[in-house]
Amino acid sequence: LKPEFNKDVDEWLDMLGGENAWRIKDWLSVLFQYDYPVCALYLEGAPGVGKGLLVESLSQIWSGKYCDFSELTKAFDQRILETPLIWADEIAEGSVGKSMSAAFRKIVGSSVHDVSVKYESNMELHGCPRVVITANNSNAIRFMENMSGDDIEAIVTRFGHIMCNPETEQYLL
C-alpha cells in the first residue's frame, strides 16, 4: 500500500476526535509498525458517529478482516495470522472471564503470542496486534478481578481513550 493523503478522511478524523483527533492520527501513523506495542484505541461515543466505520475501513486493508477481541482472550487462533487488527465492540461485563485484565495486557503489551492452528502444532506469532475498542459508554470494559494500584496503572497506560464528537453523525449523513 502506498499512503495517500485524503482531505475528506482527514476532515472526518478531525471531526470524530475533536481536540483529540491528533491521538487517532498518531495511532494510525504506527498501524503497520508491528515491532512494538501500541495502546488500544478506545473510541467512545453515541451510535452513528463512525466508530465502527473507522474499524470497518481499516479492516479493508486486510481484505475486510479483523479478529474479535472476546474470541482471542484465551488463545490466539489462526485468524490473527490473516490480520493484526483486533476489534472489541461493546464487550459485555464478564464476557471474557475474571482474568480479562491479564488477557488484555498480554494482547496489547506483548510482541510474542502463541497461536493455535487447527490440526497443526501451536506456533509463535512475533509482532504486536492493533486493538480498537468501540463503545457507547465508558463502562464497555470492566475488569472483575481485584487489582492493585500497579495493576490499574498498567491497564490505564494501555488505553488511548477518545471521546467521539456527537456532531460527526451529521457530517456522515
Disulfide bonds with the S-S distance in Angstrom:
none
